[in-house]
Amino acid sequence: MLTGYRPACLLDLDIVEEGLRHEDRVEAEAQTGRSAAQALAQSFAYSAECNTIVDEGLVVGVCGVSFTQNKDVGIPWMLVTDDFDKSMETKAALFLRESRRMVARWQTKYLRLHNHVHVKNAKAIRWLGFLGFTINKTVPSLINGELFYPFYKEAY
């Protein structure tokens, strides 16, 4: 995405966590009850696929799809840095096109993709809408009561 993506490594997680966008940090910590670094490590560990988003050699985010006990269900996720937002100023169309391709590829492996997005993460909510995810009414986190929108997309 942006200028490319590649399989993620542990060093990438450290880079992303250090520059993590505020909204993504709040979401990761509220959703897991752990630090953003721990949330990133957990997402990486449970992912069937994890990619590093790169822009002209700079690591600007990580994304992936985690597996569940139900092999037909995947959990898509993405956490990005402030540098990602700067890259989006000139490369939004490329990112959106590549995002659609990635989600379409995941849907060849999973009948349903679902997760939750923090109600204050407006950029992520817009992106999910663009990708065709259905966004449901808010639900409170079982960890701390913060509000999240469940979202999902069914394979056709």
C-alpha positions in Angstrom: 0.0 0.0 0.0 1.1 3.5 -0.6 4.4 2.6 -2.3 4.1 -1.0 -1.1 3.6 -3.5 1.5 5.6 -6.6 2.6 5.4 -9.3 5.3 5.8 -7.7 8.7 8.6 -8.4 11.2 8.9 -7.7 14.9 11.0 -4.6 14.3 8.2 -3.1 12.2 5.9 -3.3 15.3 8.3 -1.3 17.3 8.5 1.4 14.7 4.7 1.6 14.3 4.2 1.6 18.1 6.6 4.5 18.5 4.9 6.7 15.9 1.3 5.3 16.4 -1.5 7.7 15.4 -3.3 8.9 18.5 -6.7 7.5 17.5 -5.2 4.1 16.8 -3.4 4.1 20.2 -6.6 4.9 22.0 -8.5 2.2 20.0 -5.8 -0.5 20.6 -5.6 0.2 24.3 -9.4 0.5 24.8 -10.1 -2.7 22.9 -7.5 -4.9 24.6 -7.0 -3.4 28.0 -3.3 -3.5 27.3 -0.6 -1.1 26.1 -0.5 -0.4 22.4 2.8 -2.3 22.1 1.1 -5.4 23.7 -1.9 -5.0 21.4 0.4 -4.9 18.3 2.3 -7.9 19.5 -0.9 -9.8 20.1 -2.3 -8.9 16.7 0.9 -10.0 15.0 1.0 -13.3 16.9 -2.6 -14.2 16.0 -2.5 -13.2 12.4 -2.8 -15.5 9.5 -1.3 -12.7 7.5 0.4 -9.5 8.7 1.8 -6.9 6.4 3.9 -3.8 6.9 2.7 -0.7 5.0 5.7 1.1 3.5 5.9 4.5 1.8 9.2 5.2 0.1 11.1 3.0 2.5 9.4 4.4 5.6 7.3 2.0 7.8 4.0 3.8 8.2 1.7 1.0 9.5 0.9 -2.6 9.9 -2.3 -4.5 8.9 -3.4 -8.0 8.8 -6.1 -10.6 9.3 -6.2 -12.7 12.5 -7.6 -16.2 12.6 -10.3 -17.4 14.9 -11.5 -20.8 16.1 -14.0 -20.6 13.3 -11.8 -21.1 10.2 -14.5 -19.2 8.1 -14.1 -16.0 10.1 -11.2 -13.6 9.9 -10.5 -10.4 12.0 -9.1 -7.6 9.9 -7.0 -4.9 11.6 -4.7 -2.0 10.9 -2.7 0.4 13.0 -0.8 3.3 11.4 1.5 6.1 12.3 1.2 9.8 11.9 3.5 9.5 8.8 0.7 7.4 7.3 -1.6 10.4 7.3 1.1 12.5 5.6 1.5 9.9 2.9 -2.3 9.8 2.4 -2.2 13.5 1.4 -0.8 12.5 -2.0 -1.4 8.7 -2.2 -4.9 8.2 -1.0 -6.2 6.7 -4.3 -3.4 4.1 -4.4 -4.0 3.1 -0.7 -7.7 2.8 -1.2 -7.3 0.7 -4.4 -4.7 -1.6 -2.6 -7.0 -1.9 0.4 -9.8 -3.1 -1.7 -7.5 -5.7 -3.3 -6.3 -6.9 0.1 -9.8 -7.3 1.5 -11.0 -9.1 -1.6 -8.1 -11.5 -1.2 -8.9 -12.1 2.4 -12.5 -12.8 1.4 -11.3 -15.7 -0.7 -10.1 -17.3 2.5 -12.8 -16.2 5.0 -16.6 -16.1 4.5 -16.9 -13.3 7.1 -14.5 -10.6 8.2 -15.4 -8.7 11.4 -13.9 -6.6 14.1 -14.7 -3.4 16.1 -13.6 0.2 15.6 -13.5 2.8 18.3 -16.3 5.4 17.9 -13.7 8.2 17.9 -11.6 6.7 15.1 -13.3 8.7 12.3 -10.6 8.0 9.7 -10.9 4.3 10.2 -14.7 4.4 10.1 -14.6 6.3 6.8 -12.1 3.8 5.4 -14.2 0.8 6.5 -17.3 2.3 4.8 -15.3 2.8 1.6 -14.3 -0.8 1.7 -18.0 -1.9 1.9 -18.0 -3.0 5.5 -21.4 -2.9 7.3 -21.0 -0.8 10.5 -23.5 -1.6 13.3 -24.8 0.3 16.3 -22.3 1.0 19.1 -21.5 -1.6 21.8 -19.5 -1.0 25.0 -16.2 -2.8 25.5 -16.3 -5.6 28.0 -13.0 -4.4 29.3 -13.6 -0.8 30.1 -17.0 0.2 28.7 -15.7 2.4 25.9 -17.9 2.5 22.8 -17.1 0.6 19.6 -18.8 0.0 16.3 -18.9 -3.6 15.3 -18.2 -4.0 11.6 -18.4 -6.9 9.2 -18.2 -7.9 5.6 -19.6 -11.2 4.1 -18.0 -12.9 1.2 -20.4 -13.4 -1.8 
